[in-house]
């Protein structure tokens, strides 16, 4: 993909609001898949979807939906927006920018997730960033969750809206990243992020790891509705002198598609197991999001489990989230250390479905007992430390 800073306009393709908002039906006939992960270099993580037959396929990581007319190998990743390029056309981001390639050209339509609440999605368009410029595409169809466009070539695709579009409420996320205390210090930090719902959470986790080191992503229901440029306040229960919220309020930036900095930091100067957080609209004092957060029990629980119990505890997440390349490397290590036999390795190799392969590996190793399970956990931590920290395996 070319540097966006060198791309100029391919013409004045300014869209107008979609007249009558065509076909607003929410499609539910997607087949969800978990993509394989790949890294071109240490700074860029990409996703790969290998399709074998026509259909609608939704990526569980990015929310993208590919309408495939046949088999194809789709490679995609998020890339930074060139804000100056958008400003030239009086536009601003309304979603991540995806660099998408498919050598077989078998993607018929692309569904890009949006976070608008209908009917305000009619103000959205899709920017198609190409080698020779950028064009703005009015969506072929708008659903409650996606903009649908017909594909006219590949490279960069992302949702945009007019700079002067009204500040209507959008679907948003409250994401929590926890830095546990380092013994003997008891101070811990809970970072609160306010982000639009159509960001890619894995990209947030990856970027924060580079910027701030090890944090634990706390998986609590994050969904809420926020108003762009509106100020929100955070309060805690218990209220205690040992809990410091800084700042106590933050403005929601709906354009946060590449800067994942902390909105509000909660510093806990004592060991606190449970805390309640509530986010309120400063103007109305209405609560827009609330969460009961368990900060310590998950790690305490894993410390008491045997190795095979730990694998059972994370089985579903391992099957859903372990990438194809990691599974293949894990098989190599398990065979090398004689945790798996040659015949078991061959059985795994012939499985075309990534989830089936992951299920076979974890169930086969679990049945061999604690020693084999411990070896697998050690290998997995080497191959995908990011996932293992998230699963509390390290």
C-alpha positions, 0 to 999 in steps of 0.5 A, a space after each residue: 500500500 502506498 504512503 498515504 501522505 503522497 496520495 492526491 484526490 482522484 476527483 470530487 466524489 463527495 457523497 451526499 447523505 444516502 437518500 431514504 437509507 436503502 435496505 436497512 435490514 440487519 443481516 444475520 447469515 454471516 459465517 464467522 471465522 477467526 483469521 490467521 495472524 501474520 507479521 510482516 515486521 515487528 510493527 505490523 500485524 496482519 490477518 489472513 482468511 483462506 476461503 474455499 467456497 462462496 458465501 458471507 464470512 465475518 472476521 471475529 477480530 475486525 468485524 469485517 464481512 467479505 461477500 465471496 463469489 468463490 475461493 480466495 486468499 484475503 490478506 488485510 490489516 489496519 493502517 494509519 489514516 492520513 488526516 491531512 488527506 481527509 481534511 482536504 476533502 472536509 472529511 474525518 475518520 468514522 472507522 479504522 482504515 483497512 489495507 485489503 488484498 485478494 490475489 484471486 479478486 473473488 471478494 464481491 462486496 465488502 461490509 465495513 462495521 460502523 458505530 452510528 445509531 440509525 438513521 444517522 448512518 446515512 451520513 457515512 461514506 467509504 473512502 477508497 485509498 488507491 495508488 492514484 488517489 482517493 475516491 469516496 463511495 456511497 454505500 450500496 446498502 446500510 445495515 444496523 452494523 455495517 456499510 456495504 460496498 461493491 468492490 472496485 479494486 483493492 488497497 485501503 478502505 475505511 468509513 468517513 463522515 463530513 467534518 461538520 456532521 452533527 455530534 449524534 450519539 454513537 455506539 462506543 466501548 469502555 475498555 479496561 487495562 489493569 496493571 497488577 501490583 509488583 510485590 512488595 509494592 501494593 499499588 496497581 493501576 486501572 486504565 480506562 479507555 473510551 473508544 468507538 465501537 468499531 475499533 479493532 480491540 486486538 489492535 488496541 491491545 497490541 499497541 498498548 503493549 508496545 507503549 506501556 508494557 504488560 497490562 491485563 485486558 479485563 473482559 467485562 461488558 464494554 458496550 455503551 452509547 456516547 456523544 462525541 466531544 461530550 464530557 463524562 465523569 468516572 466514579 468508584 465504589 468503594 470511594 476511598 482515599 486509597 483510590 485516586 481517579 485522575 482525571 475525574 472526567 474525560 471527553 469522548 473522541 469519536 476519531 480515536 482509531 489509532 491513538 489508544 491512550 488512557 482516558 482516565 487512570 484509576 490508581 489503587 494504593 491498596 490491594 483491592 479485589 473488587 471495584 465498581 466503576 460508573 461512567 456518567 454524562 457530566 451534563 445530565 448526571 445520567 449513568 451511561 455505563 457501569 461495571 463490577 470489576 474483579 481485579 485479582 481473582 482470576 490469577 489467584 484461581 489459576 495458581 491453584 489449578 493443575 496444568 491440565 485443569 488450566 488447559 481445560 479452563 482456557 480450552 474455548 479461548 484457545 480454540 477460538 483465538 490461537 492462530 494457524 501459524 502458532 498452532 503449527 509451531 506448537 505442533 513442531 515443539 510438542 513433537 520434538 519433545 515427544 509430547 505428541 507422537 508422529 501419528 498424532 502430528 499427522 492427524 493434526 496436519 491433515 485437518 483443514 479447519 483451524 478450530 478443529 486442529 486447535 481442539 485436537 491439540 489441546 484435548 490430546 495433550 490434556 489427556 496425557 496428564 499434567 506433565 504434558 499439559 505443563 510442557 504445552 503451556 510453556 511452549 504456548 507462552 513462548 510462541 504467543 505471550 500476548 495471548 497467554 497473558 490474556 488467558 492468565 497462563 503466565 
